[in-house]
Amino acid sequence: MYNGIMHKLFEQVLTRLRRFRFLAKRDILTLRNIVDVGAVIVCIFFAWGLITSISRNWQLEQKLREHQLSAKKTQIEVDTLKLEQEYYKTAEYQELIARQKLGKMLPGETMVILPQNSEQALSKYAPNTDSDLTEQSHFMQWVNLLFK
């Protein structure tokens, strides 16, 4: 009896498998469905390639911009150095350096050497500190600015 039940059950499983295979061939594995799945796969690969290409192009463009900025900066530095070099060749610069380094002067000029400033002179002409401004209210600072 046990053998008969197992045989019947085995036949039912086989029948269901055959039915599923038949339905799969007839409804799922049709030419249209295979072509549709293939088209979707091709579109996915195309989109992936497009996204990676756009990303790579953007990165290359950023590198190009960086190199262009670097080239412009270098060109500005070169131009600045050329201008400095031209300035160093002028008579004005040579006279200035001769006065500073060698103590030279033009005929008729007299050199005056001034003493160092005293502490009283330094404190008298020292710039105002910000502490005076922060002690006053904002309104009073505006009044002082506008009416003094």
PENORCOR-V606262 format. One record per run of one state. SS is the DSSP state (H for helix, E for strand, C for the rest). FROM is the first residue (numbers start at 1). LEN is the number of residues. If there is no record, write none. Layout:
ss->{SS:SS}
from->{FROM:FROM}
len->{LEN:LEN}
This chain:
ss->{C:H:C:H:C:H:C:H:C:H:C:H:C}
from->{1:2:29:31:90:91:103:119:125:130:136:138:148}
len->{1:27:2:59:1:12:16:6:5:6:2:10:1}
